[in-house]
Amino acid sequence: MQHPHEAVAEMERRLWKLVCLLLIGVLRCTQAPGENARIVTAEEGKSFTVKCSTTQDTESLHLYQRMESEKKVLYYFRNPPKCSLGEGYVGRVKIEAEMADVSITITNVTDDDSGLYWCSYNIIRDNDVKKFTSNITLVVINADLKLCPPPKPVLTASLWLPIAICAGSVILLGVFILLFCLGPKMKKSLWQENNDAL
């Protein structure tokens, strides 16, 4: 039997996965032509790449991931070059290019690598640290984005006869009510027409 805490964690995980899948649709609709892809899908055991870029002169870069909670993927300092990896990423991360335009590849991915990734750059000036975020990427592992199957027909052959009987009964009942309510008025109207004709 699943512990209540585990059940809540599993529900939160499924909710985040649903939110991520909904964001796929939103991001696909709003993505401008020629823009770097902000949505990445990958199969379990394979790899994916997140790109971080900036036009500013920065000292360091953090890459964060969020699914159930926020996790630090890596910290990359420019001078002297230093890279530290978050828990669970050691031996799975490869960095290419310079700080201003860097590609971060994560290998041997699992379902836990699904989520939102963002790059946080730091600028240090006169002992003051300014941070800014760029390049938000949605990563979905094992995404099955097939269209939903068409709905099964609700009306089957076995339902046609009861529906026809019900519809016929309603029509007959409606005709009976009309005759019962309008019959005396029609009779009176015809009686007046006959008397006027005489």
C-alpha positions as CSV (number, residue, x, y, z in Angstrom):
1,M,0.0,0.0,0.0
2,Q,1.3,3.4,-0.9
3,H,2.2,5.8,1.9
4,P,0.0,9.0,1.9
5,H,3.1,11.2,1.5
6,E,4.1,9.2,-1.6
7,A,0.6,9.4,-3.0
8,V,0.6,13.2,-2.7
9,A,4.1,13.4,-4.3
10,E,2.8,11.3,-7.2
11,M,-0.2,13.5,-7.6
12,E,2.0,16.6,-7.7
13,R,4.3,15.0,-10.2
14,R,1.3,14.1,-12.5
15,L,0.0,17.6,-12.2
16,W,3.3,19.2,-13.2
17,K,3.5,16.8,-16.1
18,L,0.1,17.9,-17.2
19,V,1.0,21.5,-16.9
20,C,4.2,20.9,-18.9
21,L,2.2,19.2,-21.7
22,L,-0.3,22.1,-21.7
23,L,2.6,24.5,-22.0
24,I,3.8,22.6,-25.1
25,G,0.7,23.6,-26.9
26,V,0.9,27.2,-25.7
27,L,4.6,27.5,-26.6
28,R,4.1,26.0,-30.0
29,C,1.4,28.5,-30.8
30,T,3.4,31.5,-29.7
31,Q,6.8,30.5,-31.0
32,A,8.0,33.0,-33.7
33,P,9.4,31.7,-36.9
34,G,13.2,31.2,-36.8
35,E,13.3,31.4,-33.1
36,N,15.4,28.9,-31.1
37,A,13.3,26.0,-30.1
38,R,11.9,26.3,-26.6
39,I,10.4,22.9,-26.6
40,V,12.6,19.7,-26.5
41,T,11.4,16.1,-26.5
42,A,13.6,13.2,-25.8
43,E,13.4,9.4,-25.3
44,E,14.5,7.9,-22.0
45,G,18.2,6.9,-22.1
46,K,19.0,9.4,-24.8
47,S,20.1,13.1,-24.5
48,F,18.8,16.6,-25.0
49,T,20.4,20.0,-25.3
50,V,19.5,23.3,-23.6
51,K,20.9,26.5,-25.2
52,C,21.7,29.6,-23.1
53,S,22.7,32.9,-24.8
54,T,23.2,36.5,-23.9
55,T,24.6,39.7,-25.4
56,Q,25.8,41.0,-22.0
57,D,29.2,40.5,-20.5
58,T,28.5,38.0,-17.7
59,E,30.6,36.3,-15.1
60,S,28.6,33.2,-14.3
61,L,25.7,31.1,-15.4
62,H,23.3,28.9,-13.5
63,L,21.0,26.3,-15.2
64,Y,18.0,25.4,-13.2
65,Q,15.3,22.8,-13.7
66,R,11.8,22.6,-12.2
67,M,9.3,19.8,-12.2
68,E,8.2,19.0,-8.7
69,S,10.7,21.4,-7.1
70,E,13.5,23.6,-8.2
71,K,16.9,21.9,-8.8
72,K,20.3,23.4,-9.7
73,V,21.6,21.6,-12.8
74,L,25.0,23.4,-13.0
75,Y,26.9,26.5,-12.1
76,Y,29.4,27.7,-14.6
77,F,31.9,30.5,-13.8
78,R,33.9,32.1,-16.6
79,N,37.1,33.3,-15.1
80,P,38.8,31.2,-13.9
81,P,36.7,28.5,-15.7
82,K,34.9,26.5,-13.1
83,C,31.8,24.2,-13.4
84,S,30.0,22.5,-10.6
85,L,27.1,20.1,-11.2
86,G,23.9,19.6,-9.1
87,E,23.0,16.3,-7.5
88,G,22.2,13.6,-10.0
89,Y,23.9,15.4,-13.0
90,V,27.5,14.4,-12.4
91,G,28.8,12.5,-15.4
92,R,25.8,13.4,-17.5
93,V,26.4,17.0,-18.5
94,K,28.6,18.3,-21.3
95,I,29.1,22.1,-22.0
96,E,30.1,23.4,-25.4
97,A,31.0,26.9,-26.6
98,E,31.4,30.1,-24.7
99,M,29.4,31.7,-21.8
100,A,27.5,34.1,-24.2
101,D,26.2,31.2,-26.3
102,V,26.5,27.9,-24.6
103,S,25.0,24.5,-25.3
104,I,24.4,22.2,-22.3
105,T,23.7,18.6,-23.2
106,I,22.3,16.2,-20.6
107,T,22.7,12.5,-21.3
108,N,21.2,9.3,-20.1
109,V,17.9,11.1,-19.4
110,T,15.1,9.7,-17.3
111,D,11.5,10.8,-16.8
112,D,12.8,12.9,-13.8
113,D,14.5,15.2,-16.3
114,S,11.2,16.4,-17.7
115,G,10.4,20.0,-16.7
116,L,11.2,23.7,-17.3
117,Y,14.8,24.7,-17.7
118,W,16.1,28.2,-17.5
119,C,19.4,30.0,-17.7
120,S,20.2,32.6,-15.0
121,Y,23.2,34.8,-15.7
122,N,25.1,36.9,-13.2
123,I,26.8,40.2,-13.7
124,I,29.2,41.4,-11.0
125,R,30.0,45.1,-10.9
126,D,31.5,46.9,-7.8
127,N,30.5,44.0,-5.5
128,D,26.9,44.1,-6.7
129,V,25.4,41.0,-8.3
130,K,22.8,41.5,-11.0
131,K,20.9,38.4,-12.2
132,F,18.7,38.0,-15.2
133,T,17.0,35.0,-16.8
134,S,17.1,34.0,-20.4
135,N,16.2,31.0,-22.6
136,I,13.4,29.1,-20.9
137,T,13.1,25.6,-22.4
138,L,10.4,23.0,-21.8
139,V,11.8,19.5,-21.8
140,V,9.5,16.5,-22.0
141,I,10.9,13.0,-21.8
142,N,9.0,10.2,-23.6
143,A,6.4,12.6,-24.8
144,D,3.6,10.8,-26.6
145,L,2.0,13.7,-28.4
146,K,-0.3,11.7,-30.7
147,L,-3.7,13.0,-31.3
148,C,-6.5,11.7,-29.2
149,P,-8.4,8.8,-30.8
150,P,-11.8,9.8,-32.2
151,P,-14.6,9.2,-29.7
152,K,-16.6,6.0,-30.0
153,P,-20.1,6.5,-31.3
154,V,-22.6,6.8,-28.5
155,L,-25.5,5.5,-30.5
156,T,-25.1,1.9,-31.3
157,A,-27.5,-0.4,-33.2
158,S,-28.9,-1.8,-30.0
159,L,-30.0,1.7,-28.8
160,W,-31.9,2.7,-32.0
161,L,-35.0,0.7,-31.2
162,P,-35.5,2.0,-27.6
163,I,-34.8,5.6,-28.9
164,A,-37.3,5.2,-31.7
165,I,-40.0,3.9,-29.3
166,C,-39.3,6.8,-26.9
167,A,-39.3,9.4,-29.6
168,G,-42.6,8.0,-31.1
169,S,-44.2,8.0,-27.6
170,V,-43.2,11.6,-27.0
171,I,-44.7,12.6,-30.4
172,L,-47.9,10.7,-29.8
173,L,-48.2,12.3,-26.3
174,G,-47.7,15.7,-27.8
175,V,-50.4,15.2,-30.4
176,F,-52.8,13.9,-27.7
177,I,-52.1,16.9,-25.5
178,L,-52.7,19.3,-28.5
179,L,-56.0,17.5,-29.4
180,F,-57.1,17.5,-25.8
181,C,-56.3,21.2,-25.2
182,L,-57.2,22.5,-28.6
183,G,-60.1,20.2,-29.4
184,P,-62.8,22.1,-27.6
185,K,-61.6,25.4,-29.0
186,M,-61.6,23.9,-32.6
187,K,-65.1,22.4,-32.0
188,K,-66.4,25.8,-30.8
189,S,-64.8,27.6,-33.7
190,L,-66.3,25.1,-36.2
191,W,-69.7,25.4,-34.5
192,Q,-69.6,29.2,-34.8
193,E,-68.6,29.0,-38.5
194,N,-71.6,26.7,-39.1
195,N,-74.0,29.0,-37.3
196,D,-72.7,32.0,-39.2
197,A,-73.2,30.2,-42.5
198,L,-76.8,29.6,-41.7
